[in-house]
């Protein structure tokens, strides 16, 4: 199921394609069963998204889809996040209906990035706009963060028919991750119903499921790093440079970077994706995300030195992937995130001992 879906996405994301078709890539993930596998089974068996029976399987899916295409990986990771939130925070019939839709391949996403007019709830209606609404042209259900009257973050989930005429994916003008169509969403004036609310105010920010989830997009990025390393090795082989000691050393460092990220992200998956996990487990996820960003930046530089100017040709196998990864790595506040991870570890005697900090 994982490999079949990822192979189908990869076939749609070749470097010869000037414009990627996200509709087709989402359909490939739906047809291959990857989207539906995120939801718990009708028999109660756990899905990939929330407390999977084997966190390594979710890790494999994220790495695999990132290796196929980063934009598709971003959409899939958002789907995992949203289905997890529904499974964890949904209630009653609304939860059951949403998870049934997910089982049948409906695409979910989470929109949290604020623009000049942050989204808030006022007099039972939404006000404001979201930026970077990933998958605005393909999403079926959007989980949206909004500030409630009490100042706390409240999640709201809306189907795409309630957002008609409010999505502007054409406003997404970035050098990378173009196929995510992460445009603006105008939420002004939407009247909220009881079933639109997901979880309690402030629940979304609770660890280890808030920043504890950042390991997931690091795993997607690690998949792209593997694809770039494979492409680099193939290019050097075609040039007859695999006997060059300098090039071999570059490949060695790229390989180590990939494996470092895979080990960190798998450790984070196992730490976070289990019932009754303590909030301090989020620190492992944060460190995995930060180390992946560091390793990925070094890998890109090493690849550029190995392949030279030729790899910047539009049709080159690494050209779009390089741009996508450089954009995807740029997440807000990495320094503050790192400080928070260390504070969490230092303030927890058990964790401090486990990490040789005490």
N, C-alpha and C positions, 0 to 999 in steps of 0.2 A: 504493500500500500504506500509506504513512504517513498521507496525507490521509484515506483511507477509514476507517482505524482511528480516527483522531482525531475525525472527524465523527461516527462511531457513538458514541464515548464522550461527546462533547459533547451529543448528543441524549438521553443518559441522565442528564445532570447539570444539567438546567435548574433555575433558581431556584424553579420551582413544585414541585419534588420535595423534600418535607420530609426524607426519608431516602434516601440514595443506595444503590444496589444494586451493591456492588463485584463480586459474582459475575457480574452482567450486564456490567459494564464490562470485567472481565478476559476474558470470553467474546468481547466485541466486539474486543478487541485480538488475541485468539487467532484469531478468524474472519477478521479483516482481514489476518492474516499478520505483524503487528508483533512478536509474541512469538517466533515461529519465525525471523524474519529476524535475530535477535540471534546465533544459532548459526552456525558455519561451515557451508557447504554440504557435501553428501555428496561433492562433487567436489573439496573442498579449498578452494573459494573462501572468502574471509574473510567473516565475518558482521559485523553492526553493532557487537557488543559489544567485540570484541578486535581492535585494529588494523584497523579498517574500511578498505576501499579508498579511501574518501573520508570523512574525519572530519566533513566538513560535513553528510553525510547523517545521521550519528548525532546531531549537534547539532540538525539540523532536526527529527528525531523527538522529541527531548526537549523542545524548545521547543513543538512542536505539541501534544504530549500535555499539557504544563503549561497551555497555553492552553485546552484542552478541560476539564480538571479537575485540580486539584492533588493530590487523593488518588490518583487514577489515575496521575498523573505520578510520585508517590512510589513506588507499587508497580512501575511500569515501570522507573524508575531503579534500584530494588533488583534487579530481574530482570537488567538490563544488567550491573550490578556482579557478580552471582552467576555469570552465564554467562561473563563475562570471566575470573573466577577459575578456573572449571572448565576453560576453554579453555587458560589460561595455566599452571595448576598441576596439573591432573589427569594421571593416568598410565594407560596401557594400556587394558584392557577397560572399566574403570570410567569413564574419561574418555569413551570412545567411546559407551558406553550412555547417559551423562548428556547428552551433546551430541545424540544421536539423539532423546532425549526432548524436549530444548529445540527441536529442529527441528520437532517435531510439536506444539509449542505448550504444553508443560508450563511452569508458572510457577515461577520460582526466586526466592529472596530471601536477604538477608544480615542476620543478627541479631547485633548486637555490643553493644548497650547492657546494662550490668550493673545488677543490683539489689542489695539488701543482702547477698545470697549470690552473689558472683561465680562464674561457671562455671569449673570446673577438671576436670582428668582425674586420677583417683586409682584405682589398682589396676585399670586397664582399663575404668573406668566414668566416666560424667559425674556431677558433683555441682554443684548450684546452679540458679539461675534466670536467665532473660533477661527484661528489660523491653522495652517498645516493639518487640515482635515484629511488625513491619509485615506485614499481609496474613495474619495468623494464621488467618483463616477461609477463605482461598482458595489458599494456597501449596501447591505440590506437592513442592518440595525446598527445604530450608532449609540455608544455609551458616551455621555457628555458630562463633563464636570461643570458645576455651577455653584456659585456662592449663595448660600441660603440667607434668609433674613437674620439668622443668629450668627452670621459670619463664618459658619463652617461650610466645608465642601460637601455638596450633595450630588450624588450621581443621578442622572436622568437617562433613560433609554428610549429612543425614538425610532420608529420604522421609517424607511426611505420615503414612503408616500406622504408623511407629515413634513418632509423637508423639500418637497417639490418646489422648484423655483428659487430655492434658497442656497443652492450649492454652486460654487464658481471654481471648478477645477482648472479652468483655463487661466486663472490668475497665478498658477504655480509656475514661477520663472526661476528655476535653479539650474546650475550646471550639471548636477547629478540627481539621482533618484527621480528623474523626470516622470517615469511611468507610474509613480505612486499617485500622481494627480492630486497632491495635497493642498488643495486650494482653500478658499475662505468659505465659511458657512454662516449665513445670517440667521440668527435665532430670535430676532426681535419680534415680540408679540405672540409667540407660540403659547397657547393656553395648555396648562398641564393637567393631566388626569391622575387619579390615584395610582393607576397601574404603571405610570411613567417613572415613578420613583424607584430607585434601586438601592437598597440598604439604608442604613441610618445616617444622619448627618455626621460627618467626620470619620465614618467607618473606612472610607476609601484610603485614608492616609495611614491606617494601622499597619505596623510591621508584623511579620516579615513579608507582607504581600504588596507593599507599595514600592519602595526602593529595592526590596528584596527580589523584585521581578526583573531587575535590569540585566541579570545574567542572560535572559532570553535573547535580547537583541545583540549582546556580545557573542552568543553562540551563532547567530545569523552572520555576524561579521567574520567570525572564525571560519565559517564555511566559504565566504568569499576569499579569504586569505589562502585557503587550500586551493581554490580554483586558480588564483593568480600564480601560486607556486607551480602548479601543474603546467600552466601555460608558459611560464618562464623556462621550465626545464625542457619543454617541447621545442621552444624557439632556439634555445642554446644547442639542443641536439641537432636541429635542422641546419644550424650554422657550423656544425662540427666543433663546438666549443666546450663539449663536456669533458675534455681532457685538460682544459685550461685550469690550473690550480686556483687562480683568482675567482673564476666563475664558479668553480666547485665550492669554494668557501662561501660565496654569496648564497648559493643554493642551500648549503648547510645551515646558515643562519636563518634563512627563510623557513626551512623545515622545522627548526627548533622553535621559532616564533609561533608557527601553527600549532605545534604540539603543546607548547606552554599554554596557549589560549584554550585549547581543547581540554586540558587537564583542569585548568582553573574553572571553566564554565561547567564542566561535569561535576566537579566538587560542589560548586554553588547549587546546581540543580538538586543534588542529593541532600544538601543542607536545608534548602528552602521548601522543596516540594514534598513535604511529608506532614501528616496531621500532628497537631500539638507542637509544632516547631516554635521555639522561643523567638521573640523579636530580634534578638542579637544575631540570628542567622543571616539577617539582611546584610550584615557587614561583609560576609563572605561573597555575596552577590555583588556588592559595590566594588570590592577589590578585584573581582573577576572582570567586571566591566572596565575599570580603570586600567588594569594590566593589558587587557585586549586592545584598548585604544593605543597604548604605548607600543605594543608589539606590532600592531597593524601599521602605525606610522613608520616604524623602522623597516618593516617589510616592503612597503611601497618605495621607500628610498633605495633599498637594496635592489629591488626589481628594476627601478629606473636606471641605476648604474649598470646593471647586467644587460639590459636590452637597448638602452640608448634612445635616441630621438625617434627611431622607427616605431617604437611602441606608442607614440602619440598620434599616429595616423588613425583617422576615424574608424577605419575598418579593422584595426588591430584587435586581437582577442582580449587584450587587457585594458583597452582604452576606456570603454564605458564603465567597466567594473572599477577601475581606478577612480573615476569621477564619482561614481555612486558611493564607494566606500569613504572617500574623503568627506562627502557631505554627511553620510550616515554617522560617522564618528563624532561629528560636532554636536554633542549634547550639552545642555546648559549646566554650568556650575560644577565642573569636575573637581576643582580644588576643595570647595565646600563639601562635596560628596565624600572625598577622601578623608577630610577631617572628621566628618560625622561617623564614618566607619571605624576609625581609630578610637573615637570617643566611646562608641558602643562597646568595643572590645575592652578598653581599659576600665570601663565602669562596671563590667561584669566579671567578677572574680573567676568563675569557671572558664569563661571564654578567654580571659587574659592568660590563664594557665595553659589552656589548650594551644594558644598561639605563641607560647613562650614569651609573654609580655609581663609575666609575674612569676 
